[in-house]
């Protein structure tokens, strides 16, 4: 699967861009925020991609950040959310806003996106409320900062999830453990203290 493209921004429209990679032009469908981040024609561009294949269509979706692609994949898992609606949501809300809306069950915030009615917005925030905290990028969920991939805190969050804790609960518990132990805390200490926090 194509995971990333790096080349020259050849052309773009309202919801698409063409990235020229060594003479091959890839058409990628993008959110408004990604298009804004790509810059002007002729600029060097890198997009993280997701390939969607259906019976009668094959399309490449492009994202300025890997975290935006993660959100796209999560959104399209919700019944009734196709790639077009997911891109509309990512155009209307930045990742901080989307994460906070899911955490706070704020369907009205999500329904600001074009083509998203109150019923669908409610389903989105309800289904994603527990998954939002585990996603990288953007700000925190309910005051919890995202942990850099590969860090002791990220590994501790993963360990708690493997033990059956929901992503949001694991992220909050590790964040509280980090506050107590300090930035230099190791993974095993973080897990030990976070388990007490999560179970408390």
Wavefront OBJ file of the C-alpha trace (Angstrom):
o trace
v 0.000 0.000 0.000
v 1.144 3.576 -0.650
v 1.750 5.125 2.798
v 3.487 8.402 1.925
v 4.317 10.557 -1.087
v 7.087 13.144 -1.326
v 7.366 15.245 -4.461
v 6.237 18.523 -5.997
v 2.769 20.014 -5.655
v 1.781 20.038 -9.314
v -1.820 21.253 -9.077
v -4.763 21.385 -6.677
v -8.498 22.115 -6.489
v -11.197 22.461 -3.847
v -10.656 18.998 -2.362
v -7.771 17.418 -4.259
v -4.094 17.822 -5.112
v -1.702 16.286 -7.618
v 1.715 15.408 -6.225
v 4.372 14.796 -8.865
v 6.794 12.115 -7.700
v 9.632 11.727 -10.224
v 7.350 12.366 -13.175
v 4.335 10.391 -11.922
v 1.369 12.530 -10.850
v -0.643 11.106 -7.934
v -4.166 12.473 -7.460
v -4.901 12.676 -3.737
v -8.176 13.771 -2.148
v -7.508 16.082 0.808
v -9.158 18.084 3.558
v -9.082 21.881 3.324
v -6.520 21.971 6.160
v -4.158 19.625 4.326
v -4.454 21.642 1.109
v -3.608 24.796 3.055
v -0.565 23.105 4.601
v 0.762 21.889 1.232
v 1.449 25.431 0.036
v 1.652 26.714 -3.546
v 2.128 25.004 -6.914
v 5.753 24.027 -7.408
v 6.432 23.662 -3.678
v 7.944 20.496 -2.270
v 5.158 18.452 -0.667
v 4.862 15.401 1.560
v 1.504 13.736 2.144
v 0.652 10.717 4.268
v -1.790 8.594 2.333
v -4.564 6.060 2.708
v -5.688 3.975 -0.268
v -9.399 3.146 -0.416
v -10.586 0.476 -2.832
v -14.227 -0.330 -3.585
v -15.964 -2.311 -6.328
v -16.029 0.587 -8.777
v -13.546 3.093 -7.408
v -10.001 3.416 -6.129
v -8.928 6.647 -4.488
v -5.892 7.936 -2.648
v -6.529 10.181 0.351
v -3.783 12.585 1.405
v -2.992 14.142 4.788
v -0.454 16.718 5.936
v 0.161 14.797 9.175
v 0.078 11.109 10.062
v -2.195 11.985 13.010
v -4.788 13.434 10.614
v -4.700 10.146 8.685
v -5.228 8.242 11.961
v -8.330 10.333 12.661
v -9.584 9.765 9.116
v -9.300 5.997 9.548
v -11.097 6.181 12.886
v -13.898 8.339 11.492
v -14.524 6.047 8.516
v -15.026 3.108 10.890
v -18.234 4.783 12.096
v -21.323 3.595 10.216
v -22.496 6.288 7.791
v -19.125 8.050 7.576
v -17.486 7.663 4.176
v -14.304 9.322 2.965
v -16.143 12.464 1.806
v -17.812 13.044 5.183
v -14.581 12.271 7.076
v -12.687 14.850 4.991
v -15.478 17.380 5.604
v -15.110 16.863 9.358
v -11.317 17.225 9.156
v -11.823 20.400 7.107
v -14.217 21.920 9.647
v -12.372 20.971 12.849
v -8.710 20.790 13.746
v -7.494 17.695 15.593
v -7.654 19.371 19.019
v -11.275 20.377 18.446
v -12.246 16.948 17.162
v -10.567 15.155 20.061
v -12.182 17.472 22.622
v -15.600 17.160 20.961
v -15.438 13.357 21.189
v -14.215 13.429 24.791
v -16.942 15.880 25.844
v -19.667 14.202 23.739
v -20.149 17.529 21.939
v -22.169 16.446 18.887
v -22.999 20.063 18.022
v -19.303 20.764 17.398
v -18.995 17.824 14.976
v -22.226 18.747 13.181
v -20.550 21.997 12.043
v -19.007 19.914 9.250
v -20.789 19.962 5.908
v -23.022 16.927 5.400
v -23.025 15.905 9.080
v -26.460 16.007 10.700
v -27.156 15.854 14.467
v -27.907 12.112 14.408
v -24.645 11.200 12.643
v -22.663 13.631 14.818
v -24.117 11.966 17.910
v -23.097 8.526 16.639
v -19.565 9.753 15.889
v -18.897 11.224 19.345
v -20.525 8.244 21.060
v -18.465 5.652 19.185
v -15.175 7.568 19.365
v -15.304 8.879 22.942
v -13.122 6.054 24.297
v -10.783 5.835 21.292
v -9.937 9.524 20.931
v -7.437 9.653 23.797
v -5.141 7.045 22.270
v -4.591 8.933 19.032
v -1.387 10.915 18.485
v -1.259 14.486 17.233
v -3.216 17.507 18.241
v -3.568 18.475 21.864
v -4.780 16.501 24.829
v -8.051 14.848 25.661
v -9.654 16.198 28.822
v -6.358 17.819 29.773
v -4.137 14.847 28.925
v -1.283 15.491 26.503
v -0.504 12.964 23.789
v 2.703 10.994 24.454
v 5.458 10.910 21.815
v 5.632 7.526 20.083
v 8.353 5.327 21.554
v 8.532 7.253 24.842
v 8.228 5.546 28.245
v 4.808 7.122 28.749
v 3.537 5.953 25.333
v 4.775 2.422 26.092
v 3.067 2.570 29.492
v -0.232 3.636 27.880
v 0.076 0.731 25.445
v 0.776 -1.689 28.317
v -2.340 -0.576 30.199
v -4.436 -0.957 27.057
v -3.092 -4.512 26.662
v -4.306 -5.163 30.212
v -7.818 -4.201 29.141
v -8.047 -0.522 30.093
v -9.788 1.782 27.623
v -7.439 4.164 25.717
v -8.749 7.326 27.410
v -8.489 5.760 30.891
v -4.965 4.476 30.190
v -3.807 7.868 28.855
v -5.209 9.733 31.862
v -3.716 7.280 34.385
v -0.243 7.464 32.811
v -0.422 11.273 32.641
v -1.228 11.401 36.373
v 1.593 8.938 37.102
v 3.980 11.118 35.094
v 2.973 14.177 37.124
v 3.689 12.286 40.350
v 6.980 10.690 39.274
v 8.418 13.422 37.037
v 9.564 13.483 33.415
v 12.481 11.074 33.916
v 10.321 8.188 35.154
v 10.877 4.800 33.550
v 8.251 2.656 31.891
v 7.948 0.095 34.726
v 7.487 2.810 37.375
v 4.917 4.580 35.228
v 2.959 1.351 34.721
v 3.070 0.532 38.460
v 1.744 3.961 39.534
v -0.675 4.267 36.590
v -2.275 0.912 37.498
v -3.067 2.276 40.957
v -4.477 5.483 39.427
v -6.598 3.613 36.883
v -7.932 1.167 39.456
v -8.546 3.865 42.069
l 1 2 3 4 5 6 7 8 9 10 11 12 13 14 15 16 17 18 19 20 21 22 23 24 25 26 27 28 29 30 31 32 33 34 35 36 37 38 39 40 41 42 43 44 45 46 47 48 49 50 51 52 53 54 55 56 57 58 59 60 61 62 63 64 65 66 67 68 69 70 71 72 73 74 75 76 77 78 79 80 81 82 83 84 85 86 87 88 89 90 91 92 93 94 95 96 97 98 99 100 101 102 103 104 105 106 107 108 109 110 111 112 113 114 115 116 117 118 119 120 121 122 123 124 125 126 127 128 129 130 131 132 133 134 135 136 137 138 139 140 141 142 143 144 145 146 147 148 149 150 151 152 153 154 155 156 157 158 159 160 161 162 163 164 165 166 167 168 169 170 171 172 173 174 175 176 177 178 179 180 181 182 183 184 185 186 187 188 189 190 191 192 193 194 195 196 197 198 199 200
